[in-house]
Amino acid sequence: MKKIVLASVLALAAASAGVAPSQAETVIVKAGRHHCVTKLVTHWRHHHKVVEKVRVCR
């Protein structure tokens, strides 16, 4: 009985090891906005200095 359980566990482990790489995906992160720049813009709002990050595209 122990041999059957051990054999089934090994078979399950071997099957899952073969299936996992085939389901993996390659994730590619691209920054497709080469003409855009993040710029700090400082202005006053209600007598307080406000600094904001603004995306400026050319």
N, CA, C, O and CB atoms as a CASP TS submission, in Angstrom:
PFRMAT TS
TARGET T0000
AUTHOR 0000-0000-0000
METHOD Language model
MODEL 1
PARENT N/A
ATOM      1  N   MET     1       0.820  -1.190   0.000  1.00  0.00           N
ATOM      2  CA  MET     1       0.000   0.000   0.000  1.00  0.00           C
ATOM      3  C   MET     1       0.868   1.259   0.000  1.00  0.00           C
ATOM      4  O   MET     1       0.565   2.231  -0.692  1.00  0.00           O
ATOM      5  CB  MET     1      -0.935  -0.005   1.203  1.00  0.00           C
ATOM      6  N   LYS     2       1.964   1.230   0.793  1.00  0.00           N
ATOM      7  CA  LYS     2       2.847   2.387   0.845  1.00  0.00           C
ATOM      8  C   LYS     2       3.489   2.649  -0.512  1.00  0.00           C
ATOM      9  O   LYS     2       3.678   3.803  -0.897  1.00  0.00           O
ATOM     10  CB  LYS     2       3.924   2.185   1.905  1.00  0.00           C
ATOM     11  N   LYS     3       3.822   1.593  -1.234  1.00  0.00           N
ATOM     12  CA  LYS     3       4.460   1.757  -2.540  1.00  0.00           C
ATOM     13  C   LYS     3       3.507   2.409  -3.535  1.00  0.00           C
ATOM     14  O   LYS     3       3.930   3.214  -4.365  1.00  0.00           O
ATOM     15  CB  LYS     3       4.936   0.404  -3.078  1.00  0.00           C
ATOM     16  N   ILE     4       2.223   2.065  -3.456  1.00  0.00           N
ATOM     17  CA  ILE     4       1.236   2.652  -4.377  1.00  0.00           C
ATOM     18  C   ILE     4       1.074   4.142  -4.090  1.00  0.00           C
ATOM     19  O   ILE     4       1.030   4.954  -5.014  1.00  0.00           O
ATOM     20  CB  ILE     4      -0.135   1.927  -4.253  1.00  0.00           C
ATOM     21  N   VAL     5       0.985   4.497  -2.812  1.00  0.00           N
ATOM     22  CA  VAL     5       0.848   5.908  -2.435  1.00  0.00           C
ATOM     23  C   VAL     5       2.094   6.678  -2.840  1.00  0.00           C
ATOM     24  O   VAL     5       1.992   7.775  -3.389  1.00  0.00           O
ATOM     25  CB  VAL     5       0.600   6.051  -0.916  1.00  0.00           C
ATOM     26  N   LEU     6       3.264   6.120  -2.577  1.00  0.00           N
ATOM     27  CA  LEU     6       4.515   6.778  -2.939  1.00  0.00           C
ATOM     28  C   LEU     6       4.626   6.943  -4.447  1.00  0.00           C
ATOM     29  O   LEU     6       5.062   7.991  -4.925  1.00  0.00           O
ATOM     30  CB  LEU     6       5.708   5.987  -2.408  1.00  0.00           C
ATOM     31  N   ALA     7       4.241   5.930  -5.192  1.00  0.00           N
ATOM     32  CA  ALA     7       4.296   6.009  -6.653  1.00  0.00           C
ATOM     33  C   ALA     7       3.327   7.061  -7.183  1.00  0.00           C
ATOM     34  O   ALA     7       3.651   7.775  -8.132  1.00  0.00           O
ATOM     35  CB  ALA     7       3.980   4.643  -7.275  1.00  0.00           C
ATOM     36  N   SER     8       2.146   7.165  -6.583  1.00  0.00           N
ATOM     37  CA  SER     8       1.181   8.168  -7.052  1.00  0.00           C
ATOM     38  C   SER     8       1.642   9.582  -6.714  1.00  0.00           C
ATOM     39  O   SER     8       1.434  10.507  -7.499  1.00  0.00           O
ATOM     40  CB  SER     8      -0.201   7.909  -6.436  1.00  0.00           C
ATOM     41  N   VAL     9       2.267   9.755  -5.551  1.00  0.00           N
ATOM     42  CA  VAL     9       2.795  11.076  -5.180  1.00  0.00           C
ATOM     43  C   VAL     9       3.923  11.476  -6.123  1.00  0.00           C
ATOM     44  O   VAL     9       3.980  12.625  -6.561  1.00  0.00           O
ATOM     45  CB  VAL     9       3.298  11.075  -3.715  1.00  0.00           C
ATOM     46  N   LEU    10       4.811  10.555  -6.438  1.00  0.00           N
ATOM     47  CA  LEU    10       5.904  10.859  -7.363  1.00  0.00           C
ATOM     48  C   LEU    10       5.383  11.160  -8.763  1.00  0.00           C
ATOM     49  O   LEU    10       5.902  12.045  -9.442  1.00  0.00           O
ATOM     50  CB  LEU    10       6.894   9.697  -7.415  1.00  0.00           C
ATOM     51  N   ALA    11       4.372  10.435  -9.192  1.00  0.00           N
ATOM     52  CA  ALA    11       3.795  10.687 -10.511  1.00  0.00           C
ATOM     53  C   ALA    11       3.132  12.055 -10.561  1.00  0.00           C
ATOM     54  O   ALA    11       3.244  12.764 -11.560  1.00  0.00           O
ATOM     55  CB  ALA    11       2.782   9.597 -10.871  1.00  0.00           C
ATOM     56  N   LEU    12       2.444  12.429  -9.492  1.00  0.00           N
ATOM     57  CA  LEU    12       1.800  13.740  -9.431  1.00  0.00           C
ATOM     58  C   LEU    12       2.836  14.858  -9.428  1.00  0.00           C
ATOM     59  O   LEU    12       2.652  15.882 -10.087  1.00  0.00           O
ATOM     60  CB  LEU    12       0.910  13.843  -8.187  1.00  0.00           C
ATOM     61  N   ALA    13       3.922  14.664  -8.690  1.00  0.00           N
ATOM     62  CA  ALA    13       4.987  15.666  -8.642  1.00  0.00           C
ATOM     63  C   ALA    13       5.655  15.818 -10.006  1.00  0.00           C
ATOM     64  O   ALA    13       5.964  16.933 -10.425  1.00  0.00           O
ATOM     65  CB  ALA    13       6.030  15.288  -7.582  1.00  0.00           C
ATOM     66  N   ALA    14       5.877  14.718 -10.690  1.00  0.00           N
ATOM     67  CA  ALA    14       6.506  14.778 -12.011  1.00  0.00           C
ATOM     68  C   ALA    14       5.582  15.450 -13.025  1.00  0.00           C
ATOM     69  O   ALA    14       6.040  16.204 -13.884  1.00  0.00           O
ATOM     70  CB  ALA    14       6.880  13.366 -12.492  1.00  0.00           C
ATOM     71  N   ALA    15       4.290  15.176 -12.925  1.00  0.00           N
ATOM     72  CA  ALA    15       3.338  15.781 -13.862  1.00  0.00           C
ATOM     73  C   ALA    15       3.221  17.280 -13.626  1.00  0.00           C
ATOM     74  O   ALA    15       3.166  18.052 -14.583  1.00  0.00           O
ATOM     75  CB  ALA    15       1.959  15.120 -13.733  1.00  0.00           C
ATOM     76  N   SER    16       3.183  17.703 -12.364  1.00  0.00           N
ATOM     77  CA  SER    16       3.060  19.136 -12.081  1.00  0.00           C
ATOM     78  C   SER    16       4.337  19.882 -12.456  1.00  0.00           C
ATOM     79  O   SER    16       4.274  21.048 -12.845  1.00  0.00           O
ATOM     80  CB  SER    16       2.736  19.363 -10.599  1.00  0.00           C
ATOM     81  N   ALA    17       5.492  19.230 -12.344  1.00  0.00           N
ATOM     82  CA  ALA    17       6.746  19.871 -12.735  1.00  0.00           C
ATOM     83  C   ALA    17       6.806  20.078 -14.244  1.00  0.00           C
ATOM     84  O   ALA    17       7.449  21.018 -14.709  1.00  0.00           O
ATOM     85  CB  ALA    17       7.942  19.036 -12.271  1.00  0.00           C
ATOM     86  N   GLY    18       6.155  19.227 -15.004  1.00  0.00           N
ATOM     87  CA  GLY    18       6.145  19.376 -16.456  1.00  0.00           C
ATOM     88  C   GLY    18       5.113  20.370 -16.944  1.00  0.00           C
ATOM     89  O   GLY    18       5.287  20.970 -18.005  1.00  0.00           O
ATOM     90  N   VAL    19       4.030  20.558 -16.181  1.00  0.00           N
ATOM     91  CA  VAL    19       2.943  21.442 -16.605  1.00  0.00           C
ATOM     92  C   VAL    19       3.236  22.896 -16.258  1.00  0.00           C
ATOM     93  O   VAL    19       2.879  23.785 -17.031  1.00  0.00           O
ATOM     94  CB  VAL    19       1.628  21.011 -15.960  1.00  0.00           C
ATOM     95  N   ALA    20       3.869  23.165 -15.135  1.00  0.00           N
ATOM     96  CA  ALA    20       4.077  24.531 -14.661  1.00  0.00           C
ATOM     97  C   ALA    20       4.853  25.406 -15.649  1.00  0.00           C
ATOM     98  O   ALA    20       4.419  26.532 -15.890  1.00  0.00           O
ATOM     99  CB  ALA    20       4.805  24.500 -13.346  1.00  0.00           C
ATOM    100  N   PRO    21       5.975  24.964 -16.240  1.00  0.00           N
ATOM    101  CA  PRO    21       6.681  25.842 -17.172  1.00  0.00           C
ATOM    102  C   PRO    21       5.892  26.138 -18.445  1.00  0.00           C
ATOM    103  O   PRO    21       6.084  27.189 -19.057  1.00  0.00           O
ATOM    104  CB  PRO    21       7.999  25.228 -17.540  1.00  0.00           C
ATOM    105  N   SER    22       5.020  25.242 -18.846  1.00  0.00           N
ATOM    106  CA  SER    22       4.267  25.493 -20.070  1.00  0.00           C
ATOM    107  C   SER    22       3.183  26.535 -19.864  1.00  0.00           C
ATOM    108  O   SER    22       2.721  27.138 -20.833  1.00  0.00           O
ATOM    109  CB  SER    22       3.652  24.209 -20.578  1.00  0.00           C
ATOM    110  N   GLN    23       2.762  26.763 -18.613  1.00  0.00           N
ATOM    111  CA  GLN    23       1.732  27.756 -18.339  1.00  0.00           C
ATOM    112  C   GLN    23       2.319  29.112 -17.981  1.00  0.00           C
ATOM    113  O   GLN    23       1.575  30.081 -17.834  1.00  0.00           O
ATOM    114  CB  GLN    23       0.839  27.278 -17.225  1.00  0.00           C
ATOM    115  N   ALA    24       3.623  29.202 -17.838  1.00  0.00           N
ATOM    116  CA  ALA    24       4.252  30.462 -17.463  1.00  0.00           C
ATOM    117  C   ALA    24       4.221  31.425 -18.642  1.00  0.00           C
ATOM    118  O   ALA    24       4.332  31.018 -19.798  1.00  0.00           O
ATOM    119  CB  ALA    24       5.701  30.231 -16.989  1.00  0.00           C
ATOM    120  N   GLU    25       4.068  32.714 -18.329  1.00  0.00           N
ATOM    121  CA  GLU    25       4.054  33.741 -19.367  1.00  0.00           C
ATOM    122  C   GLU    25       5.240  34.673 -19.165  1.00  0.00           C
ATOM    123  O   GLU    25       5.722  34.864 -18.048  1.00  0.00           O
ATOM    124  CB  GLU    25       2.719  34.535 -19.349  1.00  0.00           C
ATOM    125  N   THR    26       5.689  35.237 -20.251  1.00  0.00           N
ATOM    126  CA  THR    26       6.746  36.220 -20.188  1.00  0.00           C
ATOM    127  C   THR    26       6.114  37.596 -20.083  1.00  0.00           C
ATOM    128  O   THR    26       5.287  37.972 -20.913  1.00  0.00           O
ATOM    129  CB  THR    26       7.679  36.123 -21.420  1.00  0.00           C
ATOM    130  N   VAL    27       6.502  38.341 -19.066  1.00  0.00           N
ATOM    131  CA  VAL    27       5.959  39.677 -18.856  1.00  0.00           C
ATOM    132  C   VAL    27       7.007  40.675 -19.313  1.00  0.00           C
ATOM    133  O   VAL    27       8.133  40.684 -18.816  1.00  0.00           O
ATOM    134  CB  VAL    27       5.561  39.913 -17.359  1.00  0.00           C
ATOM    135  N   ILE    28       6.625  41.513 -20.263  1.00  0.00           N
ATOM    136  CA  ILE    28       7.527  42.530 -20.793  1.00  0.00           C
ATOM    137  C   ILE    28       6.923  43.892 -20.473  1.00  0.00           C
ATOM    138  O   ILE    28       5.797  44.193 -20.870  1.00  0.00           O
ATOM    139  CB  ILE    28       7.757  42.353 -22.341  1.00  0.00           C
ATOM    140  N   VAL    29       7.675  44.701 -19.760  1.00  0.00           N
ATOM    141  CA  VAL    29       7.210  46.039 -19.412  1.00  0.00           C
ATOM    142  C   VAL    29       7.929  47.015 -20.320  1.00  0.00           C
ATOM    143  O   VAL    29       9.158  47.061 -20.351  1.00  0.00           O
ATOM    144  CB  VAL    29       7.463  46.372 -17.900  1.00  0.00           C
ATOM    145  N   LYS    30       7.158  47.793 -21.057  1.00  0.00           N
ATOM    146  CA  LYS    30       7.742  48.769 -21.967  1.00  0.00           C
ATOM    147  C   LYS    30       7.268  50.165 -21.581  1.00  0.00           C
ATOM    148  O   LYS    30       6.123  50.359 -21.173  1.00  0.00           O
ATOM    149  CB  LYS    30       7.370  48.449 -23.437  1.00  0.00           C
ATOM    150  N   ALA    31       8.150  51.107 -21.714  1.00  0.00           N
ATOM    151  CA  ALA    31       7.790  52.507 -21.537  1.00  0.00           C
ATOM    152  C   ALA    31       7.671  53.085 -22.937  1.00  0.00           C
ATOM    153  O   ALA    31       8.658  53.557 -23.499  1.00  0.00           O
ATOM    154  CB  ALA    31       8.852  53.296 -20.655  1.00  0.00           C
ATOM    155  N   GLY    32       6.490  53.052 -23.494  1.00  0.00           N
ATOM    156  CA  GLY    32       6.282  53.459 -24.870  1.00  0.00           C
ATOM    157  C   GLY    32       6.159  54.952 -25.072  1.00  0.00           C
ATOM    158  O   GLY    32       5.847  55.401 -26.175  1.00  0.00           O
ATOM    159  N   ARG    33       6.397  55.736 -24.027  1.00  0.00           N
ATOM    160  CA  ARG    33       6.248  57.185 -24.149  1.00  0.00           C
ATOM    161  C   ARG    33       7.632  57.840 -24.079  1.00  0.00           C
ATOM    162  O   ARG    33       7.958  58.519 -23.105  1.00  0.00           O
ATOM    163  CB  ARG    33       5.309  57.746 -23.031  1.00  0.00           C
ATOM    164  N   HIS    34       8.415  57.632 -25.092  1.00  0.00           N
ATOM    165  CA  HIS    34       9.765  58.178 -25.096  1.00  0.00           C
ATOM    166  C   HIS    34       9.764  59.690 -25.282  1.00  0.00           C
ATOM    167  O   HIS    34      10.758  60.352 -24.982  1.00  0.00           O
ATOM    168  CB  HIS    34      10.587  57.524 -26.189  1.00  0.00           C
ATOM    169  N   HIS    35       8.669  60.234 -25.768  1.00  0.00           N
ATOM    170  CA  HIS    35       8.602  61.664 -25.997  1.00  0.00           C
ATOM    171  C   HIS    35       7.973  62.396 -24.818  1.00  0.00           C
ATOM    172  O   HIS    35       7.761  63.606 -24.898  1.00  0.00           O
ATOM    173  CB  HIS    35       7.825  61.950 -27.260  1.00  0.00           C
ATOM    174  N   CYS    36       7.669  61.695 -23.726  1.00  0.00           N
ATOM    175  CA  CYS    36       7.066  62.318 -22.552  1.00  0.00           C
ATOM    176  C   CYS    36       8.078  62.373 -21.405  1.00  0.00           C
ATOM    177  O   CYS    36       8.900  61.474 -21.231  1.00  0.00           O
ATOM    178  CB  CYS    36       5.798  61.547 -22.118  1.00  0.00           C
ATOM    179  N   VAL    37       7.991  63.459 -20.630  1.00  0.00           N
ATOM    180  CA  VAL    37       8.898  63.685 -19.517  1.00  0.00           C
ATOM    181  C   VAL    37       8.067  64.106 -18.311  1.00  0.00           C
ATOM    182  O   VAL    37       7.095  64.846 -18.463  1.00  0.00           O
ATOM    183  CB  VAL    37       9.977  64.764 -19.868  1.00  0.00           C
ATOM    184  N   THR    38       8.431  63.651 -17.124  1.00  0.00           N
ATOM    185  CA  THR    38       7.780  64.103 -15.900  1.00  0.00           C
ATOM    186  C   THR    38       8.506  65.341 -15.404  1.00  0.00           C
ATOM    187  O   THR    38       9.723  65.336 -15.218  1.00  0.00           O
ATOM    188  CB  THR    38       7.770  62.985 -14.813  1.00  0.00           C
ATOM    189  N   LYS    39       7.730  66.410 -15.192  1.00  0.00           N
ATOM    190  CA  LYS    39       8.307  67.690 -14.822  1.00  0.00           C
ATOM    191  C   LYS    39       7.655  68.178 -13.537  1.00  0.00           C
ATOM    192  O   LYS    39       6.454  67.993 -13.341  1.00  0.00           O
ATOM    193  CB  LYS    39       8.134  68.726 -15.958  1.00  0.00           C
ATOM    194  N   LEU    40       8.433  68.797 -12.665  1.00  0.00           N
ATOM    195  CA  LEU    40       7.888  69.380 -11.445  1.00  0.00           C
ATOM    196  C   LEU    40       7.419  70.798 -11.738  1.00  0.00           C
ATOM    197  O   LEU    40       8.189  71.623 -12.230  1.00  0.00           O
ATOM    198  CB  LEU    40       8.939  69.371 -10.302  1.00  0.00           C
ATOM    199  N   VAL    41       6.169  71.075 -11.439  1.00  0.00           N
ATOM    200  CA  VAL    41       5.595  72.400 -11.656  1.00  0.00           C
ATOM    201  C   VAL    41       5.230  72.972 -10.295  1.00  0.00           C
ATOM    202  O   VAL    41       4.494  72.349  -9.530  1.00  0.00           O
ATOM    203  CB  VAL    41       4.344  72.343 -12.605  1.00  0.00           C
ATOM    204  N   THR    42       5.743  74.152  -9.996  1.00  0.00           N
ATOM    205  CA  THR    42       5.475  74.813  -8.724  1.00  0.00           C
ATOM    206  C   THR    42       4.554  75.999  -8.967  1.00  0.00           C
ATOM    207  O   THR    42       4.807  76.821  -9.847  1.00  0.00           O
ATOM    208  CB  THR    42       6.794  75.267  -8.039  1.00  0.00           C
ATOM    209  N   HIS    43       3.488  76.083  -8.184  1.00  0.00           N
ATOM    210  CA  HIS    43       2.587  77.233  -8.269  1.00  0.00           C
ATOM    211  C   HIS    43       1.955  77.459  -6.902  1.00  0.00           C
ATOM    212  O   HIS    43       2.134  76.664  -5.979  1.00  0.00           O
ATOM    213  CB  HIS    43       1.490  77.014  -9.362  1.00  0.00           C
ATOM    214  N   TRP    44       1.221  78.542  -6.790  1.00  0.00           N
ATOM    215  CA  TRP    44       0.601  78.909  -5.522  1.00  0.00           C
ATOM    216  C   TRP    44      -0.891  78.633  -5.584  1.00  0.00           C
ATOM    217  O   TRP    44      -1.551  78.948  -6.575  1.00  0.00           O
ATOM    218  CB  TRP    44       0.864  80.392  -5.186  1.00  0.00           C
ATOM    219  N   ARG    45      -1.418  78.042  -4.518  1.00  0.00           N
ATOM    220  CA  ARG    45      -2.849  77.777  -4.428  1.00  0.00           C
ATOM    221  C   ARG    45      -3.306  78.146  -3.010  1.00  0.00           C
ATOM    222  O   ARG    45      -2.862  77.546  -2.031  1.00  0.00           O
ATOM    223  CB  ARG    45      -3.178  76.268  -4.766  1.00  0.00           C
ATOM    224  N   HIS    46      -4.179  79.122  -2.915  1.00  0.00           N
ATOM    225  CA  HIS    46      -4.715  79.578  -1.623  1.00  0.00           C
ATOM    226  C   HIS    46      -3.588  79.925  -0.651  1.00  0.00           C
ATOM    227  O   HIS    46      -3.590  79.499   0.504  1.00  0.00           O
ATOM    228  CB  HIS    46      -5.626  78.497  -1.007  1.00  0.00           C
ATOM    229  N   HIS    47      -2.640  80.698  -1.138  1.00  0.00           N
ATOM    230  CA  HIS    47      -1.502  81.182  -0.357  1.00  0.00           C
ATOM    231  C   HIS    47      -0.586  80.057   0.131  1.00  0.00           C
ATOM    232  O   HIS    47       0.129  80.230   1.118  1.00  0.00           O
ATOM    233  CB  HIS    47      -2.001  81.972   0.827  1.00  0.00           C
ATOM    234  N   HIS    48      -0.600  78.929  -0.538  1.00  0.00           N
ATOM    235  CA  HIS    48       0.293  77.824  -0.224  1.00  0.00           C
ATOM    236  C   HIS    48       1.038  77.412  -1.491  1.00  0.00           C
ATOM    237  O   HIS    48       0.472  77.366  -2.583  1.00  0.00           O
ATOM    238  CB  HIS    48      -0.493  76.624   0.374  1.00  0.00           C
ATOM    239  N   LYS    49       2.304  77.119  -1.314  1.00  0.00           N
ATOM    240  CA  LYS    49       3.115  76.674  -2.437  1.00  0.00           C
ATOM    241  C   LYS    49       2.815  75.203  -2.714  1.00  0.00           C
ATOM    242  O   LYS    49       2.909  74.368  -1.815  1.00  0.00           O
ATOM    243  CB  LYS    49       4.630  76.890  -2.152  1.00  0.00           C
ATOM    244  N   VAL    50       2.453  74.887  -3.962  1.00  0.00           N
ATOM    245  CA  VAL    50       2.091  73.532  -4.354  1.00  0.00           C
ATOM    246  C   VAL    50       3.068  73.065  -5.424  1.00  0.00           C
ATOM    247  O   VAL    50       3.303  73.766  -6.408  1.00  0.00           O
ATOM    248  CB  VAL    50       0.619  73.464  -4.869  1.00  0.00           C
ATOM    249  N   VAL    51       3.638  71.871  -5.226  1.00  0.00           N
ATOM    250  CA  VAL    51       4.548  71.279  -6.204  1.00  0.00           C
ATOM    251  C   VAL    51       3.870  70.035  -6.750  1.00  0.00           C
ATOM    252  O   VAL    51       3.531  69.127  -5.991  1.00  0.00           O
ATOM    253  CB  VAL    51       5.953  70.940  -5.570  1.00  0.00           C
ATOM    254  N   GLU    52       3.669  69.986  -8.062  1.00  0.00           N
ATOM    255  CA  GLU    52       2.988  68.862  -8.700  1.00  0.00           C
ATOM    256  C   GLU    52       3.894  68.237  -9.748  1.00  0.00           C
ATOM    257  O   GLU    52       4.701  68.917 -10.382  1.00  0.00           O
ATOM    258  CB  GLU    52       1.659  69.314  -9.338  1.00  0.00           C
ATOM    259  N   LYS    53       3.745  66.925  -9.916  1.00  0.00           N
ATOM    260  CA  LYS    53       4.425  66.226 -11.001  1.00  0.00           C
ATOM    261  C   LYS    53       3.479  66.182 -12.187  1.00  0.00           C
ATOM    262  O   LYS    53       2.364  65.669 -12.085  1.00  0.00           O
ATOM    263  CB  LYS    53       4.868  64.786 -10.572  1.00  0.00           C
ATOM    264  N   VAL    54       3.927  66.719 -13.309  1.00  0.00           N
ATOM    265  CA  VAL    54       3.100  66.805 -14.504  1.00  0.00           C
ATOM    266  C   VAL    54       3.831  66.114 -15.643  1.00  0.00           C
ATOM    267  O   VAL    54       5.041  66.278 -15.798  1.00  0.00           O
ATOM    268  CB  VAL    54       2.773  68.286 -14.864  1.00  0.00           C
ATOM    269  N   ARG    55       3.103  65.344 -16.437  1.00  0.00           N
ATOM    270  CA  ARG    55       3.685  64.700 -17.613  1.00  0.00           C
ATOM    271  C   ARG    55       3.604  65.671 -18.787  1.00  0.00           C
ATOM    272  O   ARG    55       2.522  66.116 -19.172  1.00  0.00           O
ATOM    273  CB  ARG    55       2.952  63.356 -17.945  1.00  0.00           C
ATOM    274  N   VAL    56       4.748  65.985 -19.336  1.00  0.00           N
ATOM    275  CA  VAL    56       4.835  66.898 -20.474  1.00  0.00           C
ATOM    276  C   VAL    56       5.266  66.083 -21.678  1.00  0.00           C
ATOM    277  O   VAL    56       6.336  65.475 -21.670  1.00  0.00           O
ATOM    278  CB  VAL    56       5.832  68.082 -20.198  1.00  0.00           C
ATOM    279  N   CYS    57       4.434  66.067 -22.715  1.00  0.00           N
ATOM    280  CA  CYS    57       4.741  65.308 -23.930  1.00  0.00           C
ATOM    281  C   CYS    57       5.058  66.270 -25.063  1.00  0.00           C
ATOM    282  O   CYS    57       4.409  67.304 -25.223  1.00  0.00           O
ATOM    283  CB  CYS    57       3.563  64.379 -24.321  1.00  0.00           C
ATOM    284  N   ARG    58       6.064  65.911 -25.841  1.00  0.00           N
ATOM    285  CA  ARG    58       6.449  66.748 -26.974  1.00  0.00           C
ATOM    286  C   ARG    58       5.924  66.157 -28.242  1.00  0.00           C
ATOM    287  O   ARG    58       6.140  66.714 -29.319  1.00  0.00           O
ATOM    288  CB  ARG    58       7.961  66.912 -27.055  1.00  0.00           C
TER
END
